Amino acid sequence: MTVSLFISDHCKVVDKSPVKQSGKKTYVSMFRDERGVLEPHAELLSTALAVIGFVVFAAILSQTYLGYEDRSFALENYESASLLAETLAGAPALKAESSSMISAASLDKLSVPSGIQEREQLFAAFSGNYLFLVDIQTGDRRWHWQIKPNNSDLDSFTEGREKVAASLPVVIELNPAESVPGSLTVVLYKTAWK
């Protein structure tokens, strides 16, 4: 403190003459000035913190919205996929002639490329607004069938698209003497109109 007083006393030059001379200037020490010192950098720090806080808040808000949007598609459409699975499990095109089980022979006809008419009959009962495929497999995963509609594009069922699936247990008749447990899954894809 004594050093600063010493420096301020020696740096302070005051013109005491009544006539103002053009060569002399008056210097006032920063330490003895009672008007206060403006610190321009103090506002920069608080402004930067406010901007950083707003950016973090906006990022969290956008991530929350995107997560909600993803979950809302699944929540809204799971019931539709479940109803489609129940309807398909009872579809006559999948049933065996002598029982209420799903026929492996019918699944073979529907899943091969030449089964165009069979697939048209199966998917005719459903709205064209729903883009879905049917996946049926045995419990031991030895047999697997996938049925896609004829009028779908090649890139409609790509892995990157948003989708929701619903499954239910079924009994698959491999031949008249053998039936195995399995599952019927409907995979409902998000379309542009939703």
N, C-alpha and C positions, 0 to 999 in steps of 0.2 A: 504494500500500500504506500509506503514512503517513497518507493521508487517511482510509482505512478504520479504521486504528488510532485516529486522533483521534476519529472519530465513535463508534467502539465504546467508547472510554474515557469519553466524555461521556454516552453513552446508558446506561451501566451504573450502576444504582443498587442498592446492596446495603445492607440494613438490618443495622447492626452492633450495635444495642442489644440487651441481653439480654431486654428486655420487648418483646413484639411489639405494635406499634401498629396500630390498625385502618386508619389512613389511608395508611400507607406500603405500597408494593408493590415487589417485587423484579423488575427487568427484567434479562434475560440477553441479551447480544448474540448474534446469529445467527453471527457470525464466530468467536466464542470458544467456542461450544458444541461439545463434543467428541462428543456423542451422534450427530451426523450429521443431515443434512437429508433428509427424504423428498421426492422429486420426483414428484408424482402424474402429471405429463404424460409422463414417460419411458415408462411402461407403455402409454399410449395410442398412441404412435407404433408401438411394436412390435406391439401388438394389431391396429392398422389395417393394417400391412404383412402380417401373417399372414392376416387376413380377405381382403385384396385378392388375395394369392397363391392362397388357396383358391378364390376366385371365378373367377380366371383359369384355374386348373387344371380346375375343373368345366366351364367353357365349352369348353375345348379337348377335354376328354374327351367331352362330348356331341356336338360337331361331328365328332369322329373316329368315334363310333358311328353317327351318321346317315349319314356318307359310306360307312362299311362296309356299312350296311344297303342303301343304294342300289346299291352295286356288287355285293353278294351276290345281289340279284334278277337283275341282268344276267348274272352268272356262272352262276347255277343254271339259268336259263331259256334261255340262248343255245343250248344243245345241243337243247333241246326245240323251239325255233323252227327250228333247222337241220333236224332230223328231219321236222318238219311240211312244210318247204319241199321236201325231197327226195320225200316221199310225194305231195305235191300235184303235183309236176312229172311224176310217173308216173301220175296219176289218169286213168282212162278218160274221165271227164267233160270233161277239158280237151284230150284228144288229137284230132287230125284223123283222119278215117276211113282214109285211105290211107297215112299215115306216122306216125312216132313224134313228130312235132312238135306243139307246142301250137297249137290252131286258134283263129284270131281270131273265127270264126263262133260257136264254143262260148263264148268269152269274152264276146261280145256278148250271148248268151242268158243267161249267168250274172250279168252286171252290171246288166241292166235291172230295173226294179221288177217286171215281169211274170214274171221267171224264178224264181218261188218254188219250184216243184217241182224244178228243176234244182239250185238252191242246197241244198235239203233233201237231195237225193241226194249232193251233193258233201260236205257237212258231216256226214252221218250216220255216216261211218266214223271220226269223231274224237270224243273225249270232250267232254262238255259243260262240263267243268271248265276247259278252255282257251278263253279269249276271244281270238280272233285274227281278223285280216282278211288277205286275199290281194291284193297289189298287183302287177300285171303291166304292164310297159311296154316299148316297143321301145327299142333303143339310141339312136336319134336323138330320142327322147321325142315322136315324132309321134303315137303311139298309146298310150293309157293306159286300163287297166281296173282297177277296184277291186271286189272281191267281199266282201260282209259277210254273216254268217249271218242267217237270218230271225228267229231268236228273241232277238236282241240288243236292248237298250234303245237309245233315241236318244242318250243321253249316255254310252254305253259306250265310244265311241271318241273322246272329246274329247282335245284337245291336251295338257291338263294332267296326264293320267294317266301313270303310270309304265309304260314299255313297253320291249321289246327286239325287234330285228329281225334276220332272217337272210335273205340273198339268195343266189341261184345263177343262173348264166347259162342261158338257154334259147333255143331257136329257135322263132320264131312264124311260122306259115304264114298270111299275109294272104289269099291265094287260091291255087289249085292251081299257079299259075305263079310266085308270088313268096313268098319267105320272108326274114325279117330276124332279126338277133340281138336279144335282149332280156334282161330279167331278171325273175325271179319272186321276190318278197319276201313273207315272212310276218312280220307285225307282231303280236307276242304281248303282250297287255296284262295288267297285274297285276290279279288279282281279289281279292275280300275273303277268300276261304278260304285264301290263301297266307300 
